[in-house]
Amino acid sequence: EIGLKCEKQSTARILQVLWDATLTSGLSPSMLDCFLRSHYQILSEDRSEYDEFRRDYSAKCIELVQRKEVWYARSIKYLNEILRLDPTNNKNFIEILVNKYNIVNVLIENLSNIQQDMWNKTEGSVMPDTLVDGHITFQESTKNHLEILSSVLKKRQFFFLT
C-alpha cells in the first residue's frame, strides 16, 4: 500500500528507493521479485501523472540492458510488464524507445548475447529452463525479448501507415 495514494514527490522517492534496492548485488530472486512487484504495483496505478514514472523506469530498464548490469534479463521482463500497462496510449513512448534508445537493435543484440553466453556457459547444452541471470529462464527471457520486439515493430508499422 505504500506509495499508492500519496503525492507525486513522495511516490517518486518511494519508487527510487525500491529501484535502488533491486540493484543490490547478491539479492535473492525472491527479494528482487518482491521489490519489483511493489514497484510495479505503484506504476500500475491508473493516474495520468504516473506516465512520466513509467517512461523513466522503462528507460532505466533499457539502460541496464545496454550495460548488462545486475538483472539485465529480468529488466527486459519488467520493461515488457511496464509497456503492457497502457498498450493503447504509449505511441509516443514507443517512438522515444525506438529513436532515442534504439530499442530494436538493443533487444536483438541482447538476445544474441544471451544466447551466446548460455551456449558458452553450458558448453552447448542450453535447456529452456537454464537460468540466464540467476532470476529468469532462457525460455522466458527469449519470450520477453520477442514480445517487446513484436509489439514495437507492430506499432512502428502503424506509425508508417498513418
N, C-alpha and C positions, 0 to 999 in steps of 0.2 A: 504493500500500500504506500510505502514511502515514495515520494516523487510523483504520485499520480494526480494529486489535487492541489498542487502548490503553484506559486508564481513561477514565471518563466526563468528568472535568475536562479531560484532555488533548484528548479528542475535541472538547469544546465550544470550546476555544481554536483548534484547527485549523479547525473549521467557521467560526468567526468570522473568522479570517484569510482563508480562501477567499472568504467572503461579502464582506468589505471589499474584497478585490481586484476582485470583479466590479463594484463601484460606482465604480471608477476611470474618470474621463471619458477619452474617446479610446481606449478599449480596443478592439482589433480583434475582429471577430466570432469568429475562431478562438481567440483568447486567452480571451474570455468563455466560449465553449463548453468550453474546457479546464478553466477554474476550476469551472464549473458541473458538468461531468462528474465531477470529483474530489469535489466537494461531494456530488453525488447518490450517488456510489459509497459514501460513508460513511453517508449517510442510509438507503441501501437495505440496510444490514446488518440481518439478522434478529435484532435484540436489543431486547427489550421496553423497556429503559431509553432507547432512541433515539426512542420515541414522542414524548417531550417535544421533542426536536430537530425532528422532522418537523412538529409543531404550530407551534413557534416560527418555523421558516423558511417555512411556509405563510403564517403571519400577516405575516411580513416581505414576502412577495411581494404580498400584498393591499395592504399599506401603500404599496409602490412604485407599484402601480396607482392607488391613491387619490390619490397625489401626482404621478402621471405623471412619475416620475423615471427617469433613466438608461435602463434597458432594460425599460420597462413592458410592452411586448408580449411580450417573451421571458419576463417574470416570470409571465405567465398560462400559458405553456407549461410553465414549471418547476413552477408550482403544480399543474398537471394531472399532471405526472410524479410529484410527491410524493404526491398523492391516490391514484394508482394503486398505490402501494407496498403498501397494505393496504386494498383496497376492501371487504372484508367486516367489518373491525373498526374502521372510522372513523366509526361512527354518532354518537358523542358529539362528535367533532371537526366533523362536518358541522353539527351543531346550533350549535356555537360560531361557525362561519363564517357561518351564517345569522343568528343572534341578535346576536352581538357586532359582526361586521364587515359585516352586511347584504350578503353576497356576491352575491345575485341582482341587487340594484339596482346594485352596483358593476360587475358584469360587463356588464349591459345598457348602463349609462351609458358605460363604457369602450369597448365595441364601437361604440356610436353615435358617440362622439367620434373613434375611429379612422377610421370610415367617412367622417365629415365632413372630418377632416384630410386623408385621402387624396384625397377629391374636390377639395378646395381646392388641394392641392399639385400635383395632376395636371391641374387645370382640367377635371375631368370625365372624364379618360381613365384611370381606375383599371383596372389589369390584375391578374389573380390573382398574378402574380409581382412586383408592386410591393412594394418593401421598406417596412415600416411604421416601424421604428425603426432601420434600418440592419442589423438582425440577422435579421429574420423576414419572410416574405412576407405579403401581405394575406390570401391564401387560408389559409395555415397559422394566422395569427392568428385569423381568423374561426372556423376549425375548432376551435381550442383553447378559445375562449370558449364555443362551443356545446356542446362535450363536457363542460366543467365544469358549465354550466347544466343540461344533461340529467341528469348524474349527481346533482347537488344536488337537482333537482326530483323525480327518481325516489325518492331516499332520503327526501325530505320527505314524499312521498306515502305511503311506507311508514310513516313516523312517525305520520301521521294515522290510518292503518288499524290500528295496534297499540295 
